Amino acid sequence: TSMRLETATSGRSMALAALVLVTSLYALVRAFEAHLVPTIGRLFVPLGPASLYVYILQSLVTFVLVDESMTDPWLAVAINGAMIGVIWVMVKNRILFRIIPR
C-alpha cells in the first residue's frame, strides 16, 4: 500500500505543479502581451493560414527526428526551435505549397 500511496501523492503533486506552471506562464504572457505580440507575432502569424501545411511538416519532421533515447531537454528545445524556424522559412518562400495542402 505504501507504493500506491506514493504514486497517488506523486500524481497529485505533478498535477498541482502543472496547474501552477500553466497559470504562471499565462500570467507572465498576459503581463508582457504588448511586447510579445509584435515580436512573436511576426513569427507565428504567417504560420496561421498555412496551419495544415505546418502540421503535416511538423509531424513528418518530428517522426524522423524524435527518438526515445533523446532525453536531453535542451537538445529537444533546440531541435523544436530549429524545426519552427525551418518551417517558417518554408512557409514564407511557399516551398512545397503545390504538393502539401494548406
N, C-alpha and C positions, 0 to 999 in steps of 0.2 A: 504493500500500500504506500510505502514511502516513495517509490518511483512514480506512482500515479499522481500523488500529491505534488511532487516536484515538477512533473510535466505539466500539470494543470496550472500551477502557480507560474511556471515559466511562460506558458501560453498567455495567461492573463497579463503578465508583465510585458511581454512582447507586444500585445495588442495595445496596452496603455502607452508604451513607448512610441508605437507607430502613430497613435492618435495625437500625442504631444508633438511629434515631429511634423506631421502634416499640418496641424493647427499653427505651429510656429512658422513653418515655411509660408503658409497662406498669409499670416500677419506680416511677415517680412516683405513678401511680394506686394501686398496692398500698401505698405508704408512707402515703398520706393517705386510704386507703379508709374509715376510721372517720369522718372528717369529711365525705367526699364522699357517702356513702350517704344520710344524712338530707337533705342539701340537693338533690343532683341526683336522688335517688330520688323526691322529690315531683314532679319534672318528668317523669321517664321511666316511672314505674310506671303511671300512668293510660294511657299510650300502648300498653303491652304487650298488654292484652286486645283492643284495637282495632287491632292491627297491620296487618291487611289494609286497613282504612279509612285508616290513616295512610299506608300505602304508595301507595294509589291517589291520595289528595290530594297527597302529596308529588310523585308522578310528574307529575300534571297541572300543578301549580304550577311545577315545575322546567322542564317542557317550554315553558311560556308565558314564564317569566322569563329562562331561560338563553339567552344569545346568544354566539356565538363571539367577538364583539367585546368582551365583558365580561372583561377581563383583569386588572382591579384585584382583588387578593386580599382586600383589606379590604371592598370592596363585596360580594364573594361571601360572606364571613363574615357580614356584616350581613344580607344577603338570606336566607341559610340560617337565621340566628338568628331573624329575624322570621317566617320560614316555620314553624319549630318552635313558636314562641310562638302563632301564629295557629291552627295545627293543634291544639295543646294546649287552647286555649280552645274550639275546636270540639268536641273530644272531651269536655271537662268539661261542656259545655252540650248535648251529644248532637245537634249540628246535622247534619242530613242522615243521621242514623242509619237512617232508614226507607228511604232510597234507596241508600246506599252500603253494601255488605256489610262486616261486621266479622270 
